[in-house]
Structure formats: C-alpha cells, structure tokens
Amino acid sequence: MSSTKQKRENPKKVTGLQIQKLMEMPVTARLVLGECKLEIEEILKLGQGSMLVLDTHMKDNLKLYINDEEIAKAK
C-alpha cells in the first residue's frame, strides 16, 4: 500500500508510526564546557581526581551539540 493511500485512510496511524520511528533514532547530545589539548603521554597519566585546565573563562557560553551539530549556547 502506498504511503499516500495510508495517509488518506488513517493519518493518525501514519503519524504515530512516524513518531515511533523518531523515538527509536539514536541521538548523541554533548554539552561542551571547554576544551584542552593533551599529548597521549598526559592522557595515560590521568586518573581519578585528575584535573584538566580548559580553554574557557567563567563568562564563556556552554555549547550544546546534537549529533555533532551545534544547536544552542547557554550562559
């Protein structure tokens, strides 16, 4: 059955199926506080309680990424 015919028969059912598919899609969300560069040797030395110095200041915006695309900034 074509999707056009399905929409004419029961648009709510088609919409429900589309929403269900959307709910099953994997999404990666990242909130970036800051960044830093480390050499592998430095990374290997990291352990519980290690501290990293980030390249941001207190007044800088946080960045929100969804699937690697920046979608928002927050203060």
Number of C-alpha atoms within 10 A of each C-alpha: 5 6 9 10 10 13 13 10 11 10 13 12 12 16 12 11 12 11 11 11 10 10 10 8 7 8 9 9 13 13 14 13 15 15 11 9 11 10 7 8 8 9 10 9 8 11 8 5 6 7 8 12 9 11 11 13 9 8 7 13 15 16 16 18 16 13 12 11 11 14 10 12 13 9 8
